[in-house]
Amino acid sequence: MEVAITIKNADKNMIKAIKAILQTQPSLDFRIDTIEPKLSKRTIKAIKAVECGDVIRCKDFEDFKKKVLE
């Protein structure tokens, strides 16, 4: 029996959980391939801005407008 599972953006904990579930069924053959997405320069810059605290956090767009116009 072959099982094909596709999960996008799975972290290490999710992969460990899937492996643990699959090991309970020794009759199943399984293979897990992981693909690390390549981040764009824009995404890397946005992540660094969030980590530095240079980002305005808002509940919704109206809250954003109030904070920007202050």
C-alpha positions as CSV (number, residue, x, y, z in Angstrom):
1,M,0.0,0.0,0.0
2,E,1.3,3.4,-0.9
3,V,0.2,6.6,0.8
4,A,0.9,10.0,-0.7
5,I,0.6,13.1,1.5
6,T,1.3,16.6,0.5
7,I,1.6,19.3,3.1
8,K,2.8,22.8,2.5
9,N,4.7,24.8,5.1
10,A,5.0,21.9,7.6
11,D,7.3,22.6,10.4
12,K,9.6,20.0,12.1
13,N,7.0,19.2,14.8
14,M,4.4,18.4,12.1
15,I,6.8,16.1,10.2
16,K,7.7,14.3,13.5
17,A,4.0,13.8,14.2
18,I,3.4,12.4,10.7
19,K,6.3,10.0,11.1
20,A,5.1,8.8,14.5
21,I,1.6,8.1,13.0
22,L,3.1,6.2,10.0
23,Q,5.3,4.1,12.3
24,T,2.2,2.7,14.0
25,Q,1.5,0.9,10.6
26,P,4.6,-1.1,9.8
27,S,2.9,-2.5,6.7
28,L,3.0,0.9,5.1
29,D,5.9,2.1,3.0
30,F,6.4,5.8,3.3
31,R,8.8,8.5,2.1
32,I,8.8,12.1,3.3
33,D,10.3,14.7,1.0
34,T,10.7,18.2,2.3
35,I,11.1,21.3,0.2
36,E,12.5,24.5,1.7
37,P,10.9,27.4,-0.1
38,K,13.3,30.0,-1.4
39,L,12.4,33.3,0.2
40,S,12.5,36.5,-1.9
41,K,14.5,39.5,-0.9
42,R,11.3,41.3,-0.1
43,T,10.2,38.6,2.2
44,I,13.5,38.4,4.0
45,K,13.5,42.2,4.4
46,A,9.9,42.0,5.9
47,I,10.9,39.3,8.3
48,K,13.9,41.4,9.5
49,A,11.6,44.4,10.0
50,V,9.2,42.4,12.1
51,E,12.1,41.0,14.2
52,C,13.4,44.5,14.8
53,G,10.0,45.8,15.8
54,D,9.8,48.3,13.0
55,V,6.3,47.2,12.1
56,I,3.0,48.7,13.1
57,R,0.7,46.0,14.5
58,C,-3.1,46.7,13.9
59,K,-6.3,44.8,14.5
60,D,-7.8,45.9,11.1
61,F,-7.4,48.4,8.3
62,E,-9.3,51.1,10.3
63,D,-6.9,50.8,13.2
64,F,-4.0,51.0,10.7
65,K,-5.4,54.3,9.2
66,K,-5.7,55.8,12.7
67,K,-2.1,54.9,13.6
68,V,-0.6,56.1,10.3
69,L,-2.5,59.4,10.4
70,E,-1.5,60.2,14.0
